[in-house]
Amino acid sequence: MKVRVAVRLKPAILDPQGKAVHRSLQQLGYSEVESVRIGKLIELEVSASDPEQVRMRIEELSRKLLTNPLMETFDIELEDDGRDHD
């Protein structure tokens, strides 16, 4: 099973990288872009067949390793890759 974890800064956390990209976009003439927030996408391959169990395990490892829970939030997307995992 393929899993994607999208990690984003919480809204109250300043994003200097996003601000720098926003300034550059403005300088390049992309004035319609009102703001930029930078995050990260983590892709995992998991050998399991129960989506609920996979989601619980990914939530656990996301809190323990992939994110800083004080500053970041995350969303999980599961995609069955069609392989037999039993």
C-alpha positions in Angstrom: 0.0 0.0 0.0 1.3 3.5 -0.8 0.9 6.2 1.8 1.4 9.9 1.5 1.9 12.1 4.5 1.5 15.8 3.8 3.1 17.9 6.5 2.3 21.6 7.0 3.2 24.2 9.5 0.4 25.2 11.8 -1.3 28.5 10.8 0.1 30.4 13.9 3.8 29.4 13.0 5.8 31.8 11.0 7.1 30.4 7.6 10.2 32.4 6.6 10.8 30.1 3.6 7.2 30.7 2.4 7.7 34.5 2.9 10.9 34.4 0.8 9.2 32.5 -2.0 6.3 34.9 -1.9 8.6 37.9 -2.2 10.3 36.3 -5.2 7.0 35.6 -6.9 6.0 39.2 -6.4 9.3 40.4 -7.9 8.8 38.1 -10.9 5.4 39.6 -11.5 3.1 37.0 -10.0 1.1 39.6 -8.0 -2.0 37.4 -7.9 -0.2 35.1 -5.4 -1.4 36.3 -2.0 0.6 34.1 0.3 2.9 31.0 0.3 3.3 28.3 2.9 6.0 25.6 2.4 5.4 22.0 3.6 6.7 18.6 2.8 5.4 15.4 1.3 6.6 12.0 2.5 5.8 8.9 0.5 5.9 5.4 2.1 5.4 1.9 0.9 3.7 -0.3 3.5 3.2 -4.0 3.4 -0.2 -4.4 5.1 -3.8 -5.0 3.9 -6.0 -3.4 6.6 -6.3 0.3 5.7 -7.5 1.2 9.2 -4.5 -0.5 10.8 -2.1 1.2 8.3 -3.7 4.6 9.1 -3.3 4.1 12.8 0.4 3.1 12.4 1.2 6.0 10.1 -0.5 8.4 12.5 1.7 7.0 15.3 4.9 7.3 13.3 4.0 10.7 12.0 3.6 12.0 15.5 6.8 10.3 16.7 9.2 10.9 13.8 7.9 12.7 10.7 6.5 15.8 12.3 7.0 18.2 15.2 3.5 18.2 16.8 4.1 21.6 18.4 4.6 23.2 15.0 3.2 21.0 12.3 0.0 19.2 11.3 -0.3 16.3 8.9 -2.8 14.6 6.6 -2.6 11.0 5.5 -3.6 9.6 2.1 -3.7 5.8 1.5 -3.6 4.3 -2.0 -3.8 0.5 -2.5 -1.1 -0.4 -5.0 -3.0 -3.5 -6.2 -0.5 -6.0 -4.8 -1.5 -8.9 -2.6 -0.2 -8.2 0.9 -1.2 -11.4 2.7 
